[in-house]
C-alpha cells in the first residue's frame, strides 16, 4: 500500500508539472501566433492523425525495439568492462587511454563509420548505438567498483562464501546506485542516438519519420512524435526506474 501511495504521489507530481508546461506552451503559442510554433492543441491533433494513420505506432515500436536491444547490450558489456577496470588496476591502466578516446569520439562519426564499414543494415545501426553508449556505462560502473567496501568483501572471505555468492550478495548490491544512474543516463542518450541512426541510414523508425516530416516542414508532426516518445520515457521512469531506485535507497538486498 505504501509503495502504491508513493507511486501515485510521484505520478501526481509529474502530472502537475506536465499541466504547467502545457499551459505555458499553449499560452506562448497564442502570443506568438506563428505556424513555426504550433499550439499544444495542434500537436495533439497531429498525434491523433498519425495514430489513426497507423505509421506512428509502427515507427515507435521499431525504435523502441532498437533502443531496448542497444540498451541491454551496452549495459551488459559496459558493466563487465567497468567492473574489470574497477577491480584490476593493471587493466584500468591499460584501458584508460582507450576509454578517454572512446568518450570523446563524436556519435556522428561512429554512426557514419559503422554504415560505411558494415553497410546500411540493422546490425550496423545497433553497433553504432552500442559503441557510443558503452564508454559512459564503463565510467560509472568503474567508479562504483572502486567504491566497493573492501571490509565487506573481507568478511565474506572469512565466512568462506563462494565466489558467486560473494559477487551477487556482497559486491553487486553495492553497485546498484551506479547501475541505475548509468541506466537512466543511458536510456536518455541511447534513444537520441537511435534517432540519428534512423535518420541517416534506416527506412523506418521515429528518426526516419522525423526526417520525412522535416522535408515537408511539418513542425506539428515533429512535435507530435516528440511528445509521444517523451510520454513513453516518463512511463518507463515511473514504472521501472523509480521503484527500483527506491528499493536501492532503502538498502534492499536481492538474493
C-alpha angles and dihedrals in degrees: 000000000000091000090050092051092049091049091048091050091049092050091045091052092049090048090053092052091048091051092052092048090047092052091049091048093051092045093051091048091055092047096046094039093190131138087226089066107045119197124250090252091055091051092048089050088051090051090052091048095051092044091052091048089054101223094101094061092046094048094046092050091050092050093046090052091054092045093050095047093047091045094053094047094045094048093048097046094038091048093051093047092044093052091048092051092045097052100035117059093193094054089046092052093048094046102038097086092049090049092053090050092050091049092056102042107106115248090232091059092052092048094050093047093049091051092047095046100039102022131239093310134129094252091056090052093051092044092053092053094045094049090052094049104040097075094057091049091049092053094052096043092045091056089048092051090051091052095053112126106253092197091064090051089050090052090051089052092050090053088048096236114178119255092253094050091046091052099045099035103034112016104035098047088060089058096054096096090051092045093052091047092052090045092053095048090040095056093050091048097043098054090050091052091045089057091053090047091052093045093053103039118002132084096212141036134069094296091056091047091051090051090052092048089049090056088059094040088238099164093169090055092049091051090045092059090044092051094050093047092048089053090052092050091049090052091051089050093049099042101036116015099037096052092045090048091054091050090052092047090054090053094244114178121221110210 
